């Protein structure tokens, strides 16, 4: 089977290695590689990478749906006293309004995908995190 490599200007590829403007939050580093503020035609609120060292923890309650795809390491997510553990290839779905906690059992890397209205909700928080990183 011959695969022809085509110029695909509508398809964008992102890597953690080339991502810029990493922010720190609760001991983890994260970066949006696509968000609705910077790409208004995007149908997703945001897509990005997160790296958390073993032992990093944070609490959350998102105003938007979020999906976490674990690519390296293991972590747990808890909500309402129920814990779920995930490793490489596992996916968490966090519905909007779900209170919870994240814990890195090992050094963990993941990809996150957030639904809209991510930009509207996170604009101020993102500015604060970027200012703190400088």
HUSULDA-V841838 format. One record per residue. N is the residue number from 1. RES is the residue in one small letter. OMEGA is omega in whole degrees, -180 to 180 (999 if undefined). Layout:
# HUSULDA-V841838
n->N res->RES omega->OMEGA
n->N res->RES omega->OMEGA
This chain:
# HUSULDA-V841838
n->1 res->x omega->177
n->2 res->x omega->177
n->3 res->x omega->177
n->4 res->x omega->178
n->5 res->x omega->-178
n->6 res->x omega->172
n->7 res->x omega->-177
n->8 res->x omega->-174
n->9 res->x omega->-179
n->10 res->x omega->-179
n->11 res->x omega->-180
n->12 res->x omega->179
n->13 res->x omega->180
n->14 res->x omega->174
n->15 res->x omega->177
n->16 res->x omega->-178
n->17 res->x omega->-178
n->18 res->x omega->-179
n->19 res->x omega->180
n->20 res->x omega->178
n->21 res->x omega->176
n->22 res->x omega->179
n->23 res->x omega->176
n->24 res->x omega->-180
n->25 res->x omega->178
n->26 res->x omega->178
n->27 res->x omega->178
n->28 res->x omega->175
n->29 res->x omega->180
n->30 res->x omega->-179
n->31 res->x omega->170
n->32 res->x omega->173
n->33 res->x omega->176
n->34 res->x omega->172
n->35 res->x omega->-173
n->36 res->x omega->176
n->37 res->x omega->-175
n->38 res->x omega->179
n->39 res->x omega->-174
n->40 res->x omega->179
n->41 res->x omega->-180
n->42 res->x omega->179
n->43 res->x omega->176
n->44 res->x omega->176
n->45 res->x omega->-179
n->46 res->x omega->171
n->47 res->x omega->-180
n->48 res->x omega->-179
n->49 res->x omega->175
n->50 res->x omega->173
n->51 res->x omega->-180
n->52 res->x omega->177
n->53 res->x omega->177
n->54 res->x omega->179
n->55 res->x omega->179
n->56 res->x omega->179
n->57 res->x omega->174
n->58 res->x omega->175
n->59 res->x omega->-179
n->60 res->x omega->164
n->61 res->x omega->-175
n->62 res->x omega->176
n->63 res->x omega->-178
n->64 res->x omega->174
n->65 res->x omega->177
n->66 res->x omega->177
n->67 res->x omega->177
n->68 res->x omega->178
n->69 res->x omega->-178
n->70 res->x omega->180
n->71 res->x omega->-179
n->72 res->x omega->176
n->73 res->x omega->180
n->74 res->x omega->179
n->75 res->x omega->174
n->76 res->x omega->172
n->77 res->x omega->-179
n->78 res->x omega->173
n->79 res->x omega->179
n->80 res->x omega->176
n->81 res->x omega->175
n->82 res->x omega->-178
n->83 res->x omega->173
n->84 res->x omega->178
n->85 res->x omega->180
n->86 res->x omega->176
n->87 res->x omega->-177
n->88 res->x omega->180
n->89 res->x omega->179
n->90 res->x omega->-177
n->91 res->x omega->170
n->92 res->x omega->171
n->93 res->x omega->-179
n->94 res->x omega->179
n->95 res->x omega->177
n->96 res->x omega->177
n->97 res->x omega->-180
n->98 res->x omega->175
n->99 res->x omega->-180
n->100 res->x omega->179
n->101 res->x omega->177
n->102 res->x omega->177
n->103 res->x omega->177
n->104 res->x omega->178
n->105 res->x omega->176
n->106 res->x omega->170
n->107 res->x omega->-174
n->108 res->x omega->173
n->109 res->x omega->179
n->110 res->x omega->173
n->111 res->x omega->176
n->112 res->x omega->176
n->113 res->x omega->-178
n->114 res->x omega->176
n->115 res->x omega->174
n->116 res->x omega->16
n->117 res->x omega->-178
n->118 res->x omega->-176
n->119 res->x omega->-179
n->120 res->x omega->-178
n->121 res->x omega->-171
n->122 res->x omega->-176
n->123 res->x omega->-179
n->124 res->x omega->-180
n->125 res->x omega->-180
n->126 res->x omega->179
n->127 res->x omega->179
n->128 res->x omega->-179
n->129 res->x omega->179
n->130 res->x omega->177
n->131 res->x omega->-179
n->132 res->x omega->-178
n->133 res->x omega->-177
n->134 res->x omega->999
